């Protein structure tokens, strides 16, 4: 009976050991499976990040906001900033991006609780001493319970160059327009002096000799010179028009007299070409 009891006890002990061993194996199997799943997830996340970085059209830096070391950057950043792949693993943010960007990184990191980022454009130095312009976006983020700052930089050198060319072209156009306005103004003032002399002399002659006031040639001379002076004054009004100071004035005039003066101004040319010009005006109601 004692041998049978010992045998049963032994068998139970062996069975318990086997069951515990199997449970331990099953436990470790599931633990390893979970670790494997987590590792594969981490690998997929890293792969996704690598794909995002490698396909990005922007230069991307990931920096430690405390040490201010760049611990990751994409190929675009390597080319844009002329970084050596085999030179260093961790670059200084100040060395690559300059003092201004480091101050912006510190400012964004200090206000991380307010979820504040920074955007703006600035120039960056390069090893060949030819700076380039970049549009920058600085964003803080947390990964694996560690804080980082992402700096994205888009090269806008060509855009800035186009802006400079556009501003230069605008300045040239404005200078040309100003020169034209000054020239027209000066010429108009120069023309007014002899025209005023002609008009004044014509008036004096007509006052001294009353017969001249009935002479058609003198009438044409008087009206043409006065009309030319009016045209010169209108040229001067173009300067006021560009400055937004031109004012339109409503004044009554005699249409019949105006048309008569216009037709008389062509009298000499028509006579030389043996052409007759007739004007017919109906009485206005």
MINUKE-606042 format. One record per residue (C-alpha): residue number from 1; chain; x, y, z. Coordinates in steps of 0.5 Angstrom, whole numbers, plus 500, padded with zeros to 3 digits. Each point is the difference from the previous one (the first is absolute). Layout:
BEGIN
> nr|kette|xx|yy|zz
> NUM|A|X|Y|Z
...
! end
This chain:
BEGIN
> nr|kette|xx|yy|zz
> 1|A|500|500|500
> 2|A|506|505|502
> 3|A|503|498|493
> 4|A|494|502|496
> 5|A|499|506|504
> 6|A|507|502|498
> 7|A|499|498|493
> 8|A|494|505|500
> 9|A|503|505|503
> 10|A|506|500|496
> 11|A|495|500|494
> 12|A|497|506|502
> 13|A|506|503|501
> 14|A|503|499|493
> 15|A|493|502|497
> 16|A|500|507|504
> 17|A|507|501|498
> 18|A|499|498|493
> 19|A|493|505|500
> 20|A|504|505|503
> 21|A|506|500|495
> 22|A|495|500|494
> 23|A|496|506|503
> 24|A|507|503|501
> 25|A|501|499|493
> 26|A|494|502|498
> 27|A|501|507|504
> 28|A|506|501|497
> 29|A|498|498|493
> 30|A|494|506|500
> 31|A|505|505|503
> 32|A|505|499|495
> 33|A|494|500|495
> 34|A|498|507|503
> 35|A|507|502|500
> 36|A|501|498|493
> 37|A|493|504|498
> 38|A|503|506|503
> 39|A|507|500|497
> 40|A|496|499|493
> 41|A|496|506|502
> 42|A|506|504|502
> 43|A|503|498|493
> 44|A|494|502|496
> 45|A|500|506|504
> 46|A|507|502|498
> 47|A|500|497|493
> 48|A|494|505|499
> 49|A|504|506|503
> 50|A|506|498|496
> 51|A|495|500|494
> 52|A|497|507|502
> 53|A|507|503|501
> 54|A|503|497|494
> 55|A|494|502|495
> 56|A|499|507|503
> 57|A|501|506|496
> 58|A|503|504|506
> 59|A|506|499|504
> 60|A|498|497|507
> 61|A|504|500|506
> 62|A|498|497|507
> 63|A|504|503|505
> 64|A|500|499|508
> 65|A|498|507|503
> 66|A|504|499|506
> 67|A|507|498|497
> 68|A|498|504|494
> 69|A|503|494|496
> 70|A|497|498|493
> 71|A|500|492|501
> 72|A|496|499|493
> 73|A|499|503|493
> 74|A|498|498|494
> 75|A|504|500|493
> 76|A|497|506|498
> 77|A|503|504|506
> 78|A|507|497|498
> 79|A|500|502|493
> 80|A|497|507|502
> 81|A|505|502|505
> 82|A|505|496|497
> 83|A|501|495|506
> 84|A|505|494|500
> 85|A|497|494|501
> 86|A|506|497|503
> 87|A|502|506|504
> 88|A|496|500|506
> 89|A|494|496|503
> 90|A|497|506|504
> 91|A|501|507|498
> 92|A|500|506|504
> 93|A|493|504|498
> 94|A|504|507|501
> 95|A|505|497|495
> 96|A|495|498|495
> 97|A|495|505|500
> 98|A|503|506|504
> 99|A|498|504|506
> 100|A|494|503|498
> 101|A|497|493|499
> 102|A|502|497|506
> 103|A|497|506|504
> 104|A|493|498|496
> 105|A|501|493|502
> 106|A|501|502|508
> 107|A|494|505|499
> 108|A|496|494|497
> 109|A|502|495|505
> 110|A|499|505|506
> 111|A|493|501|498
> 112|A|498|493|498
> 113|A|495|499|505
> 114|A|496|506|496
> 115|A|501|495|494
> 116|A|503|506|496
> 117|A|504|499|494
> 118|A|504|505|496
> 119|A|500|502|493
> 120|A|504|505|496
> 121|A|505|501|494
> 122|A|508|501|501
> 123|A|506|499|497
> 124|A|505|494|502
> 125|A|508|500|499
> 126|A|503|495|496
> 127|A|507|497|500
> 128|A|501|504|493
> 129|A|498|506|503
> 130|A|494|501|496
> 131|A|494|501|504
> 132|A|493|497|498
> 133|A|493|502|502
> 134|A|496|495|504
> 135|A|493|500|502
> 136|A|500|497|507
> 137|A|495|496|504
> 138|A|502|498|508
> 139|A|496|495|503
> 140|A|501|497|507
> 141|A|498|493|501
> 142|A|500|494|505
> 143|A|503|493|498
> 144|A|501|494|505
> 145|A|499|505|506
> 146|A|506|504|497
> 147|A|499|507|497
> 148|A|502|502|493
> 149|A|500|506|496
> 150|A|499|499|492
> 151|A|503|506|496
> 152|A|497|500|492
> 153|A|503|504|495
> 154|A|498|501|493
> 155|A|505|504|495
> 156|A|497|506|498
> 157|A|506|503|497
> 158|A|497|500|493
> 159|A|493|503|503
> 160|A|504|506|503
> 161|A|505|501|494
> 162|A|493|501|496
> 163|A|497|505|505
> 164|A|507|504|500
> 165|A|499|500|492
> 166|A|493|502|501
> 167|A|502|506|504
> 168|A|505|502|496
> 169|A|496|500|494
> 170|A|494|504|504
> 171|A|506|505|502
> 172|A|502|501|493
> 173|A|493|501|497
> 174|A|498|505|506
> 175|A|507|504|498
> 176|A|498|500|493
> 177|A|493|502|501
> 178|A|503|505|505
> 179|A|505|503|495
> 180|A|494|500|494
> 181|A|496|504|505
> 182|A|505|505|501
> 183|A|502|500|493
> 184|A|493|502|498
> 185|A|499|505|506
> 186|A|507|503|498
> 187|A|498|500|492
> 188|A|493|503|502
> 189|A|503|506|504
> 190|A|505|501|495
> 191|A|494|501|495
> 192|A|495|504|504
> 193|A|505|506|500
> 194|A|501|501|492
> 195|A|492|498|500
> 196|A|498|506|505
> 197|A|505|504|496
> 198|A|496|499|493
> 199|A|493|500|504
> 200|A|502|507|503
> 201|A|503|503|494
> 202|A|494|498|496
> 203|A|495|503|505
> 204|A|505|507|500
> 205|A|500|500|492
> 206|A|492|499|500
> 207|A|499|506|505
> 208|A|505|504|497
> 209|A|496|499|493
> 210|A|493|499|500
> 211|A|500|497|493
> 212|A|504|494|502
> 213|A|495|498|505
> 214|A|495|499|493
> 215|A|506|496|497
> 216|A|499|493|499
> 217|A|507|498|500
> 218|A|501|504|507
> 219|A|494|496|502
> 220|A|503|494|498
> 221|A|507|502|503
> 222|A|496|502|507
> 223|A|496|494|501
> 224|A|505|495|498
> 225|A|505|502|504
> 226|A|495|500|506
> 227|A|498|493|498
> 228|A|508|498|500
> 229|A|501|503|507
> 230|A|494|496|502
> 231|A|503|494|498
> 232|A|506|502|503
> 233|A|496|501|507
> 234|A|497|493|499
> 235|A|507|497|499
> 236|A|502|502|507
> 237|A|493|497|502
> 238|A|503|493|499
> 239|A|505|501|506
> 240|A|494|502|504
> 241|A|496|494|497
> 242|A|506|495|503
> 243|A|500|504|506
> 244|A|493|499|501
> 245|A|499|507|501
> 246|A|496|502|493
> 247|A|493|503|501
> 248|A|495|500|494
> 249|A|497|507|500
> 250|A|493|501|496
> 251|A|500|507|496
> 252|A|495|502|495
> 253|A|502|501|493
> 254|A|497|502|493
> 255|A|500|494|496
> 256|A|499|504|493
> 257|A|506|505|502
> 258|A|505|494|502
> 259|A|498|496|493
> 260|A|501|507|496
> 261|A|507|501|504
> 262|A|502|493|498
> 263|A|498|500|493
> 264|A|504|507|499
> 265|A|506|497|503
> 266|A|500|495|494
> 267|A|498|506|495
> 268|A|508|501|497
> 269|A|501|493|499
> 270|A|493|499|497
> 271|A|502|506|495
> 272|A|506|497|498
> 273|A|497|494|498
> 274|A|494|503|497
> 275|A|495|497|505
> 276|A|494|503|502
> 277|A|498|498|507
> 278|A|492|502|502
> 279|A|498|499|507
> 280|A|492|500|501
> 281|A|497|501|507
> 282|A|493|499|502
> 283|A|497|505|505
> 284|A|500|497|507
> 285|A|493|499|504
! end
